[in-house]
Amino acid sequence: MLLAMSTVVMVVPSSAAQAAAVPRPDHVVIVVLENKRYDSVVGDRRTPWVSALAARSANLTRFYAETHPSQPNYLALFSGSTQGVTDNKCPHELGDRVNLARQLIDAGHSFAGYSEDLPRTGWRGCGSGGYVRRHNPWVNFSNVPAAANRPYTAFPSDFSRLPTLSFVIPNLCHDMHDCPKAQGDAWLKREFAGYVAWARKHNSLFILTFDEDNKTGGNRIATIVAGAGVRPGAYATRVDHYDLLRTVQQMYGLRPAGWATRRAGLPAIWAPRG
């Protein structure tokens, strides 16, 4: 039985007004899953936790990835550009180009990427167990410290110790790439239900997104924003990874990067302040 999802069509304000309304969370955790179209996870009986999260959070119902295959989409979200990458090959060495991690660090904030099955901090190999470098964009940039490239086992149980912004990259099973969706959904519930509840009370956000669809849905993917100051509802404004990046950059006063300069950011999903 599918979960009922009400649709609330929101009007996108101007870029300037939107920027003024964007909060500054103490912590943001972004989890990226793999290769599922929107309607195969939101409202699907095999993904009850994701569906329930969408129903009580900001559910971006017209969120789209940029391209196929996987790797360019991760780069788009992280740096505002696919960086000319059109494949899933490894390695790609992208030097000191602009990226979100470097921007955060330069502005006095902190960043870490937590990858499941990464053998050790700073490891730059192409794959190990269920880890693949193509899903880890920050390792390709020489200006991101090796110490920011961490195994998921280093994700703190005390959430107040999280960096300003974190990415979590599950392994090829838990990201729904190689294993059933139900298994990925159960892993998400086990690993992040506690953080989502904590975030709502501690000025923090949880963002769940996908890299791309399975090539049958026009590249429409599920993206959900949960946490403090988020106004629950289904938002039908068309947005993409560049809009998400633009909003994160707005949160911390960072200059928009690459194609994010041409986006307005996410719609007005924030509850009124005061």
ABEGO torsion letter per residue (X at the ends): XBBBBBBBBBBBBBAAAAAAABBBBABBBBBBBBGBBAAAABGBAABAAAAAAAAABBBBABBBBABOBAAAAAAAAAAGBAGGBABABOBBBAEABBBAAAAAAAAGBBBBBBBBGBABBGBABABBEABBAAABAAAABAABBAAABBBAAABBABAAABBABBBBBBBAAAAGAABBAAAAAAAAAAAAAAAAAAAAAAGBBBBBBBABBAGAAGGBBBBBBBEBGBBBEBBABBBBAAAAAAAAAAAAGBBBBEAAAABAEBBBABBBBX
